[in-house]
Structure formats: C-alpha cells, structure tokens
Amino acid sequence: MTDSISLAVPPLAFGDLQGCRQPFKRLLRKLSPTDDTPLWFAGDLINRGPESLQTLRDVIALGPRATVVLGNHDLNLLAVAAGLRKSKKGDTLDEILSAKDAGDLIDWVRHKPLAHLEHGMLMVHAGVLPQWDATMTLELAHELEQALRGPKWKETLASLYGNEPHRWEDSLTGADRLRVTYNALSRIRFCTAEGSMEFANNGGPDAAPPGYMPWYDVPRRRTQDVTVVFGHWAALGLMIRDDVMCLDSGCVWGNKLSAVRLAADPAERIVTQVSCAMKD
C-alpha cells in the first residue's frame, strides 16, 4: 500500500479532478514537476466534469508516478459498471462505460487503494473515524480493497450502500464492517465525538447538525500523529493545516483546482491553483 519515493522529491497532491481535464493539464504545466516527482490524487478522478474518460486515461498514463485513492465517484463508476446503480442526472460516466477498453479501465479503478500512508502523510478521499489510527485505517482499507479486487467484487459493492451501522465497533464483521469502512473513507464529513457518522449534510463546517462536528476536529482523534490529506468536501474548500489538508477546492463547480507540495516541514507546503471557470 506504500511505494518507495525519495524524500528529496516531495509528492504533489491534487484535489478532486472529477473529469476536469483542461484545468488539470494547465495545473500540470504551471507546476512543471520533474519526471521523478510523485503525483498523488485524493480520489474522484472522474464524473460530473466534461472529460471523464480522457482524464482517467491521463492519470493511468502516469504509470507508477501516480498514487490514487478511490473516491465515492470512482466507486460509483464501479457500481454502474456492475449494473448495481444507474447513472444519475449530471453524471459523465457513459463515455468510460462505452469505451472499447472499458473492462480494462474498470479493472484499473477497482485495483486502486482506499488509503495510502507514506512519510507521515495519510491520504484518503473523505476522512477517518476518530477511533482509527493510521495503522488501523490501512488495515481496514486493505480488507475492502481485497474484496473489491476479488472475484465477488460485484457482491461486495452491492453490500456497501446504506448508512448503517453509522459508527465503528470493534465487533463488526462481514458486510457491516466493510460498509463502515467504505462510508468513512469515501463519504464522511461530520461525526460525533464518539464517531457516529452523519450523511445528510454536505455544506461547510458550519452546517454540522447539533452534536456533530467535522471529523478532523474530534478531540483526541487517533490520526493526529500524521497529516491526513483528503478531498471530497467542496463546500469546505482548500484547507491547509499542519495535521490535515483538504484539497477539494470545487473545480467541477467552476472554482479552482488545487495541488500542494507535501513537504515534511509544514512551512514548505506550497499550494498551487488554477481557475476552473476560465483560462489563467
């Protein structure tokens, strides 16, 4: 679940692309990374934007330079491909599903991880529950990854949808265990101090229902010893703290696409952005 990269070349981490290929290409030109610069993607490579297929192809073409964790839109692609869900209004998945090599593209997506830890940086799409430390997060992600890569991956996907159980318990097994993992890593925004998740609100941090808070503000969260890099939360937008970084700055909504240099020293974490509403 981790790849060897040089400490001398910090990765560049990108927020949700969501099929916005042209801003991604402009951001890459603006960054001009060296060929040995690792490129990290916090999930939601595709969907809602105008060029989902080619954006996916561009990231695949990066080969081992690209470290990708799956987001809810990437997992939704798998569910639609499996016949478990139908595309919704505004989805831009059809060009992927109708591609001649759709099977290969789907296989590439379903073999990506849901969490990645390297040099004190934990990347997930949405967030983590307060009871999980980095090691447990990776272990739970690995359980779900193995199920999605196996021969019964469609059955696994079918079992993931639903909001219950809404909190982690060490006694969870089977589909309930995988569902909580899926919901935390790809959907969470708000939870209680005890880790009960809430999925009805997708507004900014001030939209937390009574008794809930952004997952990253839970006191004594067990991933406080690493820097958690995530996307998913466009209403939160770009947020750079020493302990957490949200990189979803709402490109697909006409805002900005962001990337950050994941230096070990927080003072050296440089943010680069391009506009998604017009050419820079």
DRENZA-781310 format. One line per field, with one value per residue: x negated, y negated, z of N, C-alpha, C, O in turn; residue in three letters. Coordinates in steps of 0.001 Angstrom, whole numbers. Atoms other than C-alpha are relative to their C-alpha. Layout:
BEGIN
n_c1 c(X;...) .
n_c2 c(Y;...) .
n_c3 c(Z;...) .
ca_c1 c(X;...) .
ca_c2 c(Y;...) .
ca_c3 c(Z;...) .
c_c1 c(X;...) .
c_c2 c(Y;...) .
c_c3 c(Z;...) .
o_c1 c(X;...) .
o_c2 c(Y;...) .
o_c3 c(Z;...) .
tilum c(ALA;...) .
END
This chain:
BEGIN
n_c1 c(-814;879;1029;1220;276;1136;-298;495;-1005;-1329;-1093;-1011;-1316;-1042;-1381;-919;6;-1373;-128;353;1314;742;656;1066;1140;579;665;1257;938;385;878;1186;732;1035;-486;48;-916;-1213;-1254;-1035;-1353;-841;-1266;-923;648;-974;-1438;-577;746;-273;915;315;775;1375;663;395;1119;1192;563;537;1236;1093;636;290;113;-1296;-591;-1410;-957;-1339;-1027;-1362;-372;712;-713;-1291;266;16;-1358;-766;548;-447;-1446;-617;-588;-147;574;-913;70;1247;1142;707;642;-348;1107;888;-672;-144;1312;321;783;-681;327;1331;-94;-679;942;1019;-604;-323;1241;635;-218;-885;814;1434;814;1415;734;-833;-1146;-1056;-943;-1280;-860;-923;440;189;-716;922;554;1004;1297;385;178;-1322;-605;553;-459;-1403;-23;513;-1079;-954;707;85;-1333;-327;879;-261;-996;-1352;27;-1332;-757;534;-538;-1438;-199;597;-873;-822;611;123;183;487;1220;891;102;1012;-655;-622;530;-688;-425;-101;1365;429;-833;488;1272;-331;-644;964;1081;-435;-1205;-169;316;-276;-262;-9;1249;99;205;-1225;38;-1221;201;-1026;491;1224;444;1276;116;-1040;-1260;-54;-1188;316;690;949;1087;845;690;1385;25;-352;1099;750;-9;1207;910;627;1454;358;-735;-1012;-260;-1290;-752;-1419;-846;120;-543;1084;994;1405;337;1342;458;1123;-443;-935;-77;-1074;446;-1118;-379;-1212;258;-1137;-1022;464;873;1418;649;1130;1018;889;1276;-91;1278;-75;-112;-1219;310;431;-1111;-397;-1244;-106;-1370;-448;-1443;-750;-1064;563;1438;831) .
n_c2 c(1211;1148;-95;684;1254;691;1111;1226;467;-143;-173;1015;-598;715;-152;-743;416;-202;104;1354;-267;1193;594;-890;188;1322;-46;-713;910;1029;-630;-514;-923;-837;-1341;-875;500;-810;737;-645;413;-298;-624;670;370;107;233;1345;864;-257;-923;-1053;-1082;386;259;-1308;-483;798;-446;-1346;135;404;-1215;-88;1331;397;-703;364;-670;40;850;-501;1;-1117;-1204;12;-537;-1462;-480;123;-1010;-1307;-84;148;1330;679;1333;1054;1218;716;-902;-54;-1302;-810;-125;-1033;-1295;-387;-102;-1361;-636;291;-1023;278;1217;-365;-795;913;745;-822;-453;1111;-43;983;782;-85;612;100;1114;769;548;-977;524;-665;915;805;204;-1176;44;387;-1178;-645;601;-193;-1427;-624;507;-774;-1386;-56;298;-1177;-997;379;-90;-1401;-438;625;-564;-1431;-448;368;1442;580;-269;914;1335;25;11;1180;1167;134;835;-754;706;1351;230;-1149;-861;-1018;-1297;-74;-998;-157;1155;1176;502;622;1178;1101;414;719;1279;910;383;636;830;737;1414;301;-1089;405;-285;-1457;-551;-290;767;654;136;827;1351;118;1380;252;-414;614;-704;-1191;-92;11;-1183;-480;910;-590;-1182;306;800;-803;-18;-1253;-840;-826;255;1301;-113;70;1012;-646;703;-485;843;-319;979;1250;1110;380;655;-172;224;-504;47;-911;-1379;-417;819;-264;506;155;1414;164;262;-373;1026;1247;721;-184;-1283;253;-1002;435;-710;-673;37;-423;1227;712;1321;-163;-581;1054;-234;559;-122;602;237;-949;742;585;-242;950) .
n_c3 c(0;100;1018;-408;673;-590;-893;619;964;-619;958;246;-203;729;-418;857;1410;463;1449;477;573;429;-1172;-452;891;-272;-1304;207;675;-968;-986;704;-878;591;324;-1172;-1026;-142;105;-812;332;-1168;359;927;1257;1091;-173;-42;912;1411;676;-956;608;296;-1279;-518;812;-318;-1283;233;776;-886;-478;-1434;-615;-555;-1127;35;-889;585;-564;182;1425;625;-419;693;1339;-106;-256;1248;912;-473;129;-1317;-81;1285;30;-400;784;-251;60;1291;-20;1162;950;-541;84;1408;629;433;-1055;-1273;-979;-536;-812;-1248;-790;-553;-1108;-1167;-634;-714;-1449;-628;-932;306;-1053;348;-587;-906;723;236;985;200;751;-798;-1372;-830;-1273;-1081;-684;834;258;1400;269;102;1240;1110;-94;415;1432;710;22;1039;1288;398;412;1286;1023;103;980;-423;-236;206;-1221;-1013;282;-293;-1446;-619;-12;-1185;-1035;-1247;-1267;206;-765;-85;-1171;259;205;1325;923;1272;773;-869;-198;1252;269;-822;598;1239;-299;-610;899;1248;-100;-1252;-245;-1401;-935;-1398;-699;-104;1328;752;1242;474;1442;633;230;787;-27;-630;-1401;-825;223;-850;-865;-1436;-489;1000;349;1045;-528;-349;-1227;-1172;-971;-182;1199;-94;1118;-192;110;1418;746;838;1256;494;926;-233;-676;751;-792;-906;845;-345;-1404;-257;-1385;-197;-211;1049;1207;947;1297;936;88;808;1425;836;-201;591;-926;285;-199;-883;-295;-1075;-139;-1293;-706;-1397;-785;396;550;1390;763;928;729;1341;474;1249;70;815;684;1214;113;-752) .
ca_c1 c(0;-3048;-5508;-9103;-9647;-12611;-12445;-14322;-11316;-8108;-4922;-2456;1066;4099;7671;10711;10318;13836;13191;11950;9107;8240;7686;5639;3441;2994;2136;-490;-2010;-2043;-3715;-6179;-7084;-10257;-9903;-10740;-8083;-5409;-1847;869;4598;7131;9916;12817;10763;13948;17635;19576;16797;16729;13818;14034;12690;9631;8897;8868;6606;4229;3821;3391;690;-1321;-2069;-3765;-4253;-553;730;4530;7042;10627;13366;17127;17448;14809;16633;19917;18398;17744;21309;22803;20468;21595;25260;25941;26777;27893;26160;27738;28514;25224;23060;20439;19688;21149;18032;15995;18554;18854;15108;13707;11372;13993;13223;9564;10441;12833;10212;7646;10042;11066;7429;6636;6286;8610;5837;2144;-446;-3920;-6394;-3822;-1182;2084;4165;7832;10716;13117;11798;11201;13090;11664;11126;8790;5083;3138;2271;5881;7045;4701;5749;9454;8857;6895;9800;12127;9533;9067;12806;13124;10256;11617;13960;17007;16363;19858;21408;19106;20168;23835;23376;21706;24673;26516;25878;25972;24076;23316;20365;17405;17413;14509;17021;18222;17787;18693;20662;21300;17569;16848;19753;18494;15032;16457;18604;15780;13103;15260;18267;17730;17869;19426;19422;19904;17117;17876;17565;21231;21396;23987;24554;27489;25442;22904;22471;19449;18214;20857;23574;22820;26016;26220;23801;21759;18514;16126;14429;10985;11964;12929;10860;8175;8634;6146;4694;3373;-177;-89;1001;4277;4645;8174;10622;14384;15584;16006;18073;15127;12716;8960;7817;4161;3333;316;2415;4982;5251;8468;7634;11116;11490;14535;13069;16115;18283;16259;13963;10325;8196;5539;2303;-2;-3651;-3677;-6882;-7657;-8010;-4558;-6196;-7335;-3922;-3326;171;634;4026;5649;9094;11673;14020;11686;8157;5456) .
ca_c2 c(0;-2246;-2925;-3971;-7630;-9872;-12177;-14662;-14927;-15588;-14433;-16818;-16045;-17027;-17651;-16124;-16261;-14969;-14836;-18444;-17609;-21061;-22624;-19554;-19992;-23703;-22964;-20433;-22998;-25584;-23166;-21769;-18819;-16898;-13382;-11916;-13902;-11544;-12684;-11885;-12033;-12215;-10420;-11371;-11367;-11260;-12199;-15439;-17114;-17210;-14827;-11911;-9303;-11247;-12419;-8789;-7883;-10738;-9530;-5912;-7050;-8435;-4847;-4259;-8007;-8267;-7238;-7225;-6538;-5817;-8374;-7981;-8926;-6372;-3719;-4809;-4106;-544;-196;-1452;812;3740;2964;2159;-1506;-3721;-6899;-9977;-13278;-15153;-12027;-11781;-8079;-6893;-7619;-5414;-2624;-2665;-2751;258;933;275;3586;2688;-769;677;3214;432;-1535;1374;2262;-1163;-1569;-3440;-4714;-5428;-6166;-7435;-9606;-10658;-11531;-9562;-10129;-9137;-10543;-11741;-11155;-8755;-7847;-9131;-5591;-4676;-5345;-5285;-1599;-576;-2795;-984;2427;1703;146;3250;5523;3571;3337;7105;7647;5204;6873;10381;12466;11452;7727;7024;8684;6634;3407;4307;4676;1287;-1020;-2246;-4407;-1699;-884;-4580;-4127;-1849;1064;3485;6338;5521;8282;9033;6539;4237;3891;3159;686;-1397;-1430;-2482;-5228;-6663;-6646;-7843;-9729;-11162;-14876;-15092;-12791;-12954;-12801;-9069;-8639;-8380;-9477;-11770;-11903;-14268;-17477;-18387;-22064;-23679;-23075;-25452;-23131;-20480;-19281;-19616;-17229;-16746;-18298;-17939;-14556;-16176;-18331;-15441;-15772;-13070;-11808;-8949;-10121;-13340;-11982;-12029;-14594;-13475;-14547;-14374;-15791;-15204;-18336;-21116;-23209;-23170;-24052;-24331;-23968;-23616;-22831;-21072;-17992;-17942;-19187;-19364;-19752;-19782;-23410;-22767;-22672;-20903;-23742;-26377;-27291;-26183;-23071;-22823;-20948;-21065;-20114;-17545;-18636;-17186;-20711;-22371;-25717;-24310;-23032;-25201;-25441;-25963;-26606;-27285;-28678;-26249;-28958;-30358;-30019;-31564) .
ca_c3 c(0;16;-2767;-2320;-3119;-2484;499;-1665;-4006;-2046;-3781;-5344;-4150;-6249;-5197;-6893;-10690;-11472;-15190;-15445;-17787;-19112;-15662;-14716;-17789;-17030;-13413;-14501;-16869;-14094;-11679;-14236;-11989;-12643;-14016;-10613;-8727;-7356;-8087;-5543;-6236;-3388;-5269;-7542;-10699;-12747;-13019;-13380;-15392;-19211;-19935;-17547;-19967;-21050;-17511;-16412;-19325;-18461;-14874;-15976;-18410;-15492;-14516;-11149;-10643;-9798;-6385;-6426;-3665;-4605;-4036;-3980;-7658;-8664;-6653;-8219;-11630;-10490;-9231;-12512;-14493;-12358;-13051;-9401;-9905;-12768;-13843;-12305;-13972;-14332;-14341;-17085;-16904;-20204;-22263;-19922;-19912;-23714;-24388;-26249;-23335;-20645;-18973;-18593;-17267;-14695;-13598;-13151;-10967;-8770;-8076;-6604;-2815;-476;1788;1361;4059;3377;5270;7845;5222;5200;2061;1924;-65;2635;6140;9006;12158;15455;16829;13970;13978;10710;11000;11611;8749;6381;7685;7215;3811;2796;3760;1477;-1294;-1306;-1536;-4444;-6284;-5808;-7978;-5915;-6222;-7513;-4479;-2260;-3957;-3611;143;675;181;3243;6291;8944;11036;11437;13797;14282;16699;17025;16930;13396;10836;7232;5192;8162;8756;5082;4882;7792;6226;2868;4386;6452;3776;883;2323;5815;6609;10061;13070;16825;19369;19601;15836;14795;11150;9561;5798;5215;5280;2607;3437;5022;8575;9973;8650;11273;12995;16798;18455;15283;14076;11139;11514;11711;14729;17008;20205;20626;17077;16787;13453;14966;14725;10913;8346;6752;3114;1717;-832;-1176;648;-1921;494;2899;122;337;3943;4853;8469;9904;10718;7885;4312;2299;-1388;-2935;-3995;-6190;-9692;-11134;-9750;-11601;-8716;-8568;-8909;-6226;-5675;-2678;-2290;513;2188;5613;7007;7061;6282;2931;1801;-1228;-2751;-6489;-8084;-11446;-12167;-13488;-14736;-17375;-18659;-16498) .
c_c1 c(-848;-1036;-1208;-173;-1114;468;-436;1009;1386;1076;795;1356;1069;1358;826;-8;1404;189;-302;-1415;-780;-620;-1147;-1245;-673;-734;-1331;-1025;-518;-994;-1327;-804;-1075;542;-4;892;1220;1238;1084;1365;954;1388;902;-745;1032;1383;336;-731;149;-874;-441;-893;-1449;-768;-483;-1185;-1291;-661;-585;-1345;-1188;-719;-265;-233;1268;404;1422;740;1401;918;1379;426;-706;697;1382;-147;18;1405;872;-468;482;1503;747;688;130;-645;1067;-132;-1268;-1223;-621;-809;160;-1175;-1032;618;140;-1335;-302;-762;612;-350;-1349;25;647;-933;-1068;567;178;-1239;-757;297;1036;-726;-1458;-762;-1454;-595;876;1188;989;1012;1210;878;791;-500;-184;811;-971;-626;-1149;-1312;-383;-129;1338;721;-492;498;1448;142;-428;1064;994;-639;-41;1343;371;-856;297;1102;1431;111;1367;887;-468;568;1469;267;-445;983;976;-759;-181;-936;-623;-1238;-804;140;-1017;620;607;-705;743;344;103;-1364;-495;779;-452;-1327;234;572;-975;-1019;474;1167;20;-319;134;149;48;-1365;-227;-161;1248;71;1376;-214;991;-516;-1285;-464;-1358;-3;1097;1348;137;1269;-421;-634;-1035;-1050;-749;-856;-1397;-114;395;-1196;-614;184;-1328;-934;-666;-1513;-477;745;970;305;1287;606;1467;878;-141;514;-971;-1076;-1416;-232;-1351;-341;-1178;449;975;-62;1188;-372;1126;459;1064;-222;1233;1156;-464;-909;-1467;-404;-1300;-948;-885;-1247;-47;-1370;192;177;1247;-263;-382;1087;622;1260;-65;1416;149;1509;639;1134;-470;-1480;-768;-746) .
c_c2 c(-1261;275;-783;-1280;-701;-1122;-1322;-590;185;180;-1289;678;-884;254;686;-555;44;-246;-1370;44;-1262;-736;864;-179;-1354;-21;739;-892;-1056;543;434;974;759;1410;936;-494;909;-904;786;-587;474;505;-890;-532;-386;-381;-1460;-972;457;1056;1120;1082;-407;-363;1307;542;-759;476;1405;-72;-439;1204;-39;-1353;-384;917;-511;735;-206;-943;549;7;1128;1320;73;496;1526;555;-71;1059;1389;180;-153;-1346;-547;-1367;-1022;-1188;-754;888;-24;1299;774;188;1011;1375;490;93;1453;764;-239;1022;-231;-1230;298;809;-883;-731;898;601;-1132;103;-1015;-846;221;-767;-4;-1244;-908;-676;1127;-615;922;-966;-929;-259;1317;-160;-242;1177;643;-766;323;1478;702;-454;795;1445;147;-299;1226;1095;-308;86;1436;528;-567;548;1470;344;-376;-1498;-650;220;-911;-1394;-104;-119;-1298;-1146;28;-752;707;1191;-1378;-320;1297;727;1080;1356;156;1038;-95;-1311;-1255;-650;-731;-1282;-1199;-523;-827;-1383;-1001;-497;-766;-969;-964;-1489;-297;1290;-573;291;1496;665;410;-921;-525;-326;-929;-1376;18;-1450;-133;402;-568;696;1243;8;-43;1311;563;-1070;584;1118;-337;-831;783;14;1409;975;746;-117;-1369;41;65;-1178;709;-899;565;-988;20;-1174;-1363;-1196;-455;-743;261;-349;644;-239;959;1449;513;-968;452;-659;-151;-1451;-236;-299;273;-988;-1366;-809;215;1464;-262;1188;-559;875;579;86;438;-1192;-758;-1368;55;618;-1077;411;-687;253;-553;-190;1060;-677;-553;303;-1058;-912) .
c_c3 c(0;-1066;483;-804;745;905;-598;-974;618;-1067;-191;117;-621;635;-1069;-1429;-597;-1494;-567;-564;-326;1183;531;-868;252;1333;-111;-688;966;1026;-612;865;-762;-197;1196;1140;85;-26;727;-343;1089;-373;-833;-1215;-1040;529;284;-925;-1440;-667;944;-603;-193;1261;615;-774;334;1290;-149;-714;850;594;1491;673;733;1140;143;1108;-569;769;-287;-1464;-753;345;-636;-1433;31;183;-1249;-997;371;-139;1307;174;-1416;90;366;-943;380;2;-1391;-67;-1303;-946;497;-226;-1436;-737;-360;1077;1375;1075;656;904;1353;890;629;1211;1221;662;690;1495;464;1035;-353;1066;-420;645;862;-643;-273;-955;-91;-785;895;1416;717;1286;1153;728;-772;22;-1444;-351;-168;-1269;-1197;19;-470;-1483;-797;-74;-1125;-1384;-503;-478;-1369;-1140;-270;-986;362;255;-187;1226;1138;-188;394;1495;668;207;1170;1077;1338;-179;-232;824;88;1328;-341;-315;-1392;-873;-1334;-683;855;204;-1253;-276;829;-553;-1256;299;609;-1022;-1222;139;1186;-150;1491;811;1408;611;147;-1369;-736;-1208;-386;-1469;-686;-382;-814;-111;661;1459;897;-135;874;844;1472;446;-949;-266;-1197;594;502;1282;1247;966;119;-1166;-92;-1208;123;-139;-1436;-619;-936;-1197;-582;-987;398;412;-670;790;1090;-764;477;1469;265;1464;141;48;-1044;-1174;-827;-1318;-1013;3;-1058;-1465;-852;138;-499;900;-377;145;737;59;1094;1;1407;679;1447;921;-444;-621;-1475;-879;-878;-758;-1359;-500;-1412;87;-871;-758;-1328;-31;762;-962) .
o_c1 c(-319;-1468;-1080;-219;-1319;1347;65;892;2003;982;798;1625;1066;1641;293;325;1803;1171;0;-2371;-1980;-1791;-2170;-2359;-1900;-1769;-2317;-2199;-1699;-1919;-2372;-1999;-936;1544;686;811;1952;1214;1371;1492;1026;2341;643;-715;765;1652;-308;-102;698;-534;-1629;-1863;-2353;-1978;-1607;-2130;-2365;-1885;-1656;-2255;-2337;-1816;557;-284;1220;452;1637;574;1690;911;1518;1190;-128;851;1886;741;613;1759;1669;343;672;2018;1929;1604;-529;-681;2223;-1094;-1537;-2348;73;-2015;-577;-1334;-1716;-52;233;-1365;158;-636;-100;-535;-1502;-638;185;-977;-1453;-93;-164;-1131;-1878;1312;1454;-165;-1843;-440;-2009;-38;775;1836;640;1673;1079;514;784;-542;-128;1095;-2132;-1690;-1866;-1326;377;275;1508;1412;300;792;1779;936;154;1185;1403;1;229;1410;993;-471;-202;1726;2295;835;1685;1641;340;1041;1897;1297;-221;726;1656;-1988;-681;-943;-1410;-1748;-287;270;-1000;-18;1101;-1929;1762;-440;-214;-1484;-1045;221;-507;-1553;-360;159;-916;-1269;-290;1509;721;-1235;-771;619;-297;-2233;-1367;-334;1154;8;2404;-1255;919;27;-2228;-1236;-2042;1002;1483;2277;1099;1578;-1590;-133;-1772;-861;-607;-1367;-1877;-1215;502;-2310;95;87;-2387;-1996;-1149;-2153;-1680;1657;548;710;1419;99;1803;2056;-843;-3;-900;-1587;-1652;105;-1505;-571;-1424;-272;1133;-328;1243;-642;874;1221;1193;491;1572;2055;160;-1148;-1906;241;-2079;-541;-1082;-1179;-21;-1889;1262;898;1324;515;-381;816;1470;1330;-486;1954;-643;2198;54;1861;324;-2057;-404;-1500) .
o_c2 c(-2368;1413;-1745;-1239;-471;-1904;-2380;-1754;1234;-406;-2172;1653;-2101;1353;1119;-1719;-878;-850;-1630;-386;-1329;-1104;336;-253;-1455;-672;330;-893;-1404;-157;362;764;1037;1793;1956;16;1034;-2024;1934;-1787;1666;292;-2081;-1726;-1218;-383;-2140;-1873;1530;1517;1296;1508;330;-151;1390;1065;-161;583;1692;701;-288;1067;-555;-1428;-1149;2136;-1698;1944;-1231;-982;1558;880;1711;2193;1163;1174;2166;1579;833;1682;2240;1263;179;-1481;-67;-1980;-904;-1289;-964;389;-236;1294;1729;1261;1640;2302;1695;417;2376;1983;-305;663;-62;-1256;-174;588;-665;-847;499;1216;-931;683;-1888;-1810;1292;-1918;1024;-2338;-2134;-1514;2111;-1595;2129;-2126;-2141;-1408;2387;-1278;161;1028;1479;-1980;976;1900;1509;336;1184;2020;1085;338;1532;1769;587;520;1697;1305;118;456;2040;-549;-421;-1934;-1628;-669;-1394;-2011;-1092;-655;-1479;-2035;1023;-809;114;1809;-1556;-1440;2395;111;1615;2206;1233;1169;-776;-2260;-2346;-1875;-1828;-2249;-2318;-1732;-1892;-2368;-2193;-1699;-1548;-1648;-1974;-1878;-853;2311;-1734;884;1943;1882;1136;-2142;55;-869;-1095;-2005;740;-1794;862;904;69;408;1998;-995;178;2393;1484;-2244;1771;994;268;-997;207;351;2415;2191;149;506;-1915;-1005;153;-1733;1463;-2050;1779;-2095;-184;-1195;-2242;-2304;-1596;-1764;1081;-1444;1856;-1374;1784;2338;1726;-2159;1607;-1860;-519;-1867;-1346;-1118;-526;-1001;-2384;-1988;-273;2235;-1134;2343;-1770;2085;-165;1175;246;-1103;-1175;-1819;-968;1018;-1849;1513;-1839;1347;-1386;529;1490;-25;-740;720;-2234;-1783) .
o_c3 c(-103;-1251;1240;-2033;1937;543;-219;-1359;434;-2145;667;-585;-431;1112;-2090;-1650;-1308;-1925;-1732;81;-60;1102;968;-350;231;1470;502;-317;938;1439;35;1073;-1953;407;1192;2258;-897;486;386;-584;1391;377;-1010;-1513;-1907;1730;1082;-1480;-1692;-1756;1213;24;199;1333;1111;-182;395;1364;386;-416;435;1135;2249;1901;1696;980;387;1268;-1186;2000;-978;-1875;-1671;-508;-907;-1950;-836;-402;-1499;-1682;-499;139;1392;985;-2339;1157;-42;-1704;1563;-41;-2386;-315;-1549;-1528;-310;-682;-1672;-1924;313;1193;2376;2238;1866;1941;2392;2101;1778;2244;2334;1723;1157;1881;-297;1555;-824;1362;-810;549;798;-15;-924;-613;-294;-976;677;1854;110;1719;1080;1329;-222;-180;-2159;-1434;-1082;-1911;-2055;-1029;-1195;-2175;-1838;-1097;-1865;-2342;-1675;-1431;-2181;-2305;-1240;-1558;-514;1150;489;1622;1931;767;991;1905;1865;1019;1418;1057;2295;-1244;-1162;778;-121;2386;-1450;-936;-1725;-850;-1446;-684;380;183;-1163;-795;317;-598;-1430;-313;306;-1112;-1788;-830;1125;-875;2112;311;1626;-29;275;-1449;-1726;-1069;-37;-1836;-1904;-1290;-490;-1005;901;1962;1876;620;730;1487;1787;137;-599;55;-1490;1707;1460;1807;2329;565;102;-996;102;-1232;-869;-253;-1681;-7;-1813;-1034;-739;-1167;1565;56;-170;643;1547;-304;1364;1918;114;1882;-739;-406;-1181;-1010;-1250;-1360;-2161;876;-1574;-2045;-1726;-703;-199;640;-1418;856;353;-69;1183;-218;2388;925;2025;1915;-1599;-1461;-2159;-2011;-431;-1301;-1467;-330;-1853;810;-1865;-1508;-2250;974;780;-528) .
tilum c(MET;THR;ASP;SER;ILE;SER;LEU;ALA;VAL;PRO;PRO;LEU;ALA;PHE;GLY;ASP;LEU;GLN;GLY;CYS;ARG;GLN;PRO;PHE;LYS;ARG;LEU;LEU;ARG;LYS;LEU;SER;PRO;THR;ASP;ASP;THR;PRO;LEU;TRP;PHE;ALA;GLY;ASP;LEU;ILE;ASN;ARG;GLY;PRO;GLU;SER;LEU;GLN;THR;LEU;ARG;ASP;VAL;ILE;ALA;LEU;GLY;PRO;ARG;ALA;THR;VAL;VAL;LEU;GLY;ASN;HIS;ASP;LEU;ASN;LEU;LEU;ALA;VAL;ALA;ALA;GLY;LEU;ARG;LYS;SER;LYS;LYS;GLY;ASP;THR;LEU;ASP;GLU;ILE;LEU;SER;ALA;LYS;ASP;ALA;GLY;ASP;LEU;ILE;ASP;TRP;VAL;ARG;HIS;LYS;PRO;LEU;ALA;HIS;LEU;GLU;HIS;GLY;MET;LEU;MET;VAL;HIS;ALA;GLY;VAL;LEU;PRO;GLN;TRP;ASP;ALA;THR;MET;THR;LEU;GLU;LEU;ALA;HIS;GLU;LEU;GLU;GLN;ALA;LEU;ARG;GLY;PRO;LYS;TRP;LYS;GLU;THR;LEU;ALA;SER;LEU;TYR;GLY;ASN;GLU;PRO;HIS;ARG;TRP;GLU;ASP;SER;LEU;THR;GLY;ALA;ASP;ARG;LEU;ARG;VAL;THR;TYR;ASN;ALA;LEU;SER;ARG;ILE;ARG;PHE;CYS;THR;ALA;GLU;GLY;SER;MET;GLU;PHE;ALA;ASN;ASN;GLY;GLY;PRO;ASP;ALA;ALA;PRO;PRO;GLY;TYR;MET;PRO;TRP;TYR;ASP;VAL;PRO;ARG;ARG;ARG;THR;GLN;ASP;VAL;THR;VAL;VAL;PHE;GLY;HIS;TRP;ALA;ALA;LEU;GLY;LEU;MET;ILE;ARG;ASP;ASP;VAL;MET;CYS;LEU;ASP;SER;GLY;CYS;VAL;TRP;GLY;ASN;LYS;LEU;SER;ALA;VAL;ARG;LEU;ALA;ALA;ASP;PRO;ALA;GLU;ARG;ILE;VAL;THR;GLN;VAL;SER;CYS;ALA;MET;LYS;ASP) .
END
